[in-house]
Amino acid sequence: MSTTLLRDPSALEGYARDVSGLRNVPEAVARPESRDEVVELLRQAAAERRCVTAAGAQTSTTGASVAARDWLLSLRPMARILDIDPVRRIARVEPGVLIGDLQRACAPHGLFFAPDPTSEEECTVGGAIACNASGPRTLRYGPTRPHVRALTVALADGSLYEARRPTVEKNTVGYLAAQDAVDWFVGSEGTLGIVVDAEIALLPVPPRVLGLGVAFPTEAGALAFIVDARRSAVVHPRCLEFFDAASFEIVRRAMDDAAWAPGAQGMVYLEDAGADEPPLDAWLALAEEHGGSDADVRAFDGEQALREARRLRHAAPAAMHELAAPFLAQGGRRMSTDWAVPYPLAAAALAEARRITAAHGVSPAVTYGHLGNGHPHQNFIARNPADVKQIEGAIAETLRAVIAMGGTVAAEHGIGKVKSKWLGLQLDARAMAVARALKHEFDPEGRLAPGNIL
């Protein structure tokens, strides 16, 4: 029996966009509820020579979860947490599980999943694996990749492939690229196979976490504070999030706190987590060295307060989505960069990015993000295709400058369709050939997620 395919135009429209603003109505949508149904769908697609693009909650900022053609495979119905082993600190989940739901299921065991996309209530585990997602706490815990222990992947021909990380401490078996099959699929954006089962590592919840929002009279002071916090032997941040003046204003409005440093040109949200009492006095002293004062600090202590801080962090991208929404019908959209540089160079990189933006006649970006990792997000609003082209010109020139500083074109959101044009700026011809060889090995007909990455 063939897998049911939705073809009703009104239903298909609901799967035509992701957060990137790109739009394409798929020919059909499948909503499998088990790995067997995924396998059946892929075998059917192979027989009919159809392309299949996997999607989770469609929160991709790069167009990765928009089907360029043929069928879209929505994995949201596969949302079972199969097992949580508190002794081994391992969870087995299906790809459609929301990260927020996973966190709530792990909490009674005193455990959590460390990768923390800000959109955790809308982001699936499968999507996080597909783009090697990260978030504010990446500063301490790293992105999704090191937390994935094993995967079951459905390949283009409908066969299943099992990948498990080696558990030895030393390994000299051949080329590094071939030693760990899990790494082939993490970050592959559905182009090599479709994850149907994932085994992921969990960490103990820290005994105490303190969040601080520290406003600064100058942006330079905020950025220097981040660098010194990274280098400090006294404070131990697990996140260092930067907000420029425009994005800080969004946060202030979300908090309904107009009295919070109204003249500030930058704000840093940080978290300190550990077994001991967080060194509040040390943090305040470090802030004061860079122009901050006690009156410009907001503390978030306790689980409820930390959730509120997370909501405030999400207010910035949410506000940009709202600003872009009226322009989607005219071919406009929100455009967000994902580049990163070594963290000591972040201030210089931002200055150069702003110079380039102005030279291209583009309105200044609203900027926020993970400056503790040298990773800001510049957010632009394109009103129409002409704006898109103009902003893309500024971004392309910025990426060349970023790469010259030892940076990357994409630090957490993947490449998808939006950034594929820029992949060649960073990967040379041999690296691109290796990537194409891996793609050909798993998907020789190019039917999985066409347009993503390559």
Stockholm file with secondary structure:
# STOCKHOLM 1.0

chainA/1-454         MSTTLLRDPSALEGYARDVSGLRNVPEAVARPESRDEVVELLRQAAAERRCVTAAGAQTSTTGASVAARDWLLSLRPMARILDIDPVRRIARVEPGVLIGDLQRACAPHGLFFAPDPTSEEECTVGGAIACNASGPRTLRYGPTRPHVRALTVALADGSLYEARRPTVEKNTVGYLAAQDAVDWFVGSEGTLGIVVDAEIALLPVPPRVLGLGVAFPTEAGALAFIVDARRSAVVHPRCLEFFDAASFEIVRRAMDDAAWAPGAQGMVYLEDAGADEPPLDAWLALAEEHGGSDADVRAFDGEQALREARRLRHAAPAAMHELAAPFLAQGGRRMSTDWAVPYPLAAAALAEARRITAAHGVSPAVTYGHLGNGHPHQNFIARNPADVKQIEGAIAETLRAVIAMGGTVAAEHGIGKVKSKWLGLQLDARAMAVARALKHEFDPEGRLAPGNIL
#=GR chainA/1-454 SS CCCCCBCCHHHHHTTSBCTTCCBCCCSEEECCSSHHHHHHHHHHHHHHTCCEEEESSCCCSSSTTSCSSSEEEECTTCCCEEEEETTTTEEEECTTCBHHHHHHHHGGGTEECSCCCTTTTTCBHHHHHHHTCCCTTHHHHCCSGGGEEEEEEECTTSCEEEEECCCCSCCCCSCGGGTCTHHHHTTCTTSSCEEEEEEEECEECCSEEEEEEEEESSHHHHHHHHHHHHHCSSCCEEEEEEEEHHHHHHHHHHHTCTTSCTTCSEEEEEEEEESSCCCHHHHHHHHHHTTCCGGGEEEEESHHHHHHHHHHHHHHHHHHHHHHGGGGGGTCEEEECCCBCCGGGHHHHHHHHHHHHHHTTCCCCEEEEEGGGTEEEEEEEECSHHHHHHHHHHHHHHHHHHHHTTCBSCSSSCCTTTSGGGHHHHSCHHHHHHHHHHHHHHCTTCCBSTTSCC
#=GC SS_cons         CCCCCBCCHHHHHTTSBCTTCCBCCCSEEECCSSHHHHHHHHHHHHHHTCCEEEESSCCCSSSTTSCSSSEEEECTTCCCEEEEETTTTEEEECTTCBHHHHHHHHGGGTEECSCCCTTTTTCBHHHHHHHTCCCTTHHHHCCSGGGEEEEEEECTTSCEEEEECCCCSCCCCSCGGGTCTHHHHTTCTTSSCEEEEEEEECEECCSEEEEEEEEESSHHHHHHHHHHHHHCSSCCEEEEEEEEHHHHHHHHHHHTCTTSCTTCSEEEEEEEEESSCCCHHHHHHHHHHTTCCGGGEEEEESHHHHHHHHHHHHHHHHHHHHHHGGGGGGTCEEEECCCBCCGGGHHHHHHHHHHHHHHTTCCCCEEEEEGGGTEEEEEEEECSHHHHHHHHHHHHHHHHHHHHTTCBSCSSSCCTTTSGGGHHHHSCHHHHHHHHHHHHHHCTTCCBSTTSCC
//
